[in-house]
Amino acid sequence: AQTVTQSQPEMSVQEAETVTLSCTYDTSENNYYLFWYKQPPSRQMILVIRQEAYKQQNATENRFSVNFQKAAKSFSLKISDSQLGDTAMYFCAFMKHTSGTYKYIFGTGTRLKVLA
Amino acid sequence: DAGVIQSPRHEVTEMGQEVTLRCKPISGHDYLFWYRQTMMRGLELLIYFNNNVPIDDSGMPEDRFSAKMPNASFSTLKIQPSEPRDSAVYFCASNLGGLAGGLTDTQYFGPGTRLTVL
């Protein structure tokens, strides 16, 4: 069975600094997808970035980038130039899609606080 | 598009009462998912539908929970009778589906319904 582990329950970072959130997962699958979602106090789940396991290149979305290490089953999120609006819970998620059948597994989340 | 719409945003009820949560997916999306979020268990997938048909309900906690999708634009999650341990935030999400591995697999979440059972 797949599992997703986020070992940092809480983190803080100074505004404009860089922070890295960790995520590890366990799977025997070869083709799958990984996501980072942001959940601000408004509770809305917002997609931050996604990574296809078959791609070696790390995904990047503006200030957000990932370090995807497939062999190590690691998928960390780096936030550069942190902003106050980045304060939120961040969830790492694993997804497998096969012929219309989905498997989604979410981590327990990391609460990030950006300090002014 | 207005995104995934859920109602109500907040629901407070007493133990034993029936609760119905509603969801309208993004137009054109073939897949609809129901999740439950609690502090103890995090985000759990309860059930999902493809083209209005339930595909996997293995996450539904017990028979008190049921979900329906009578058409492509509406789904309900019902709890009858409700219990205090059902208190949680319930999310609905949808994605386009299609070929495995495409960008169409990205899920879009609704704002959630915070349920409190007294």
Chai-1 contact restraints between the chains, C-beta under 6 A:
chainA,res_idxA,chainB,res_idxB,connection_type,confidence,min_distance_angstrom,max_distance_angstrom,comment,restraint_id
A,R43,B,G112,contact,1.0,0.0,6.0,A-B,restraint_1
A,Q44,B,P111,contact,1.0,0.0,6.0,A-B,restraint_2
A,M45,B,F109,contact,1.0,0.0,6.0,A-B,restraint_3
A,H97,B,A100,contact,1.0,0.0,6.0,A-B,restraint_4
A,H97,B,D105,contact,1.0,0.0,6.0,A-B,restraint_5
A,G100,B,N50,contact,1.0,0.0,6.0,A-B,restraint_6
A,Y104,B,L45,contact,1.0,0.0,6.0,A-B,restraint_7
A,F106,B,G42,contact,1.0,0.0,6.0,A-B,restraint_8
A,F106,B,L43,contact,1.0,0.0,6.0,A-B,restraint_9
A,T108,B,G42,contact,1.0,0.0,6.0,A-B,restraint_10
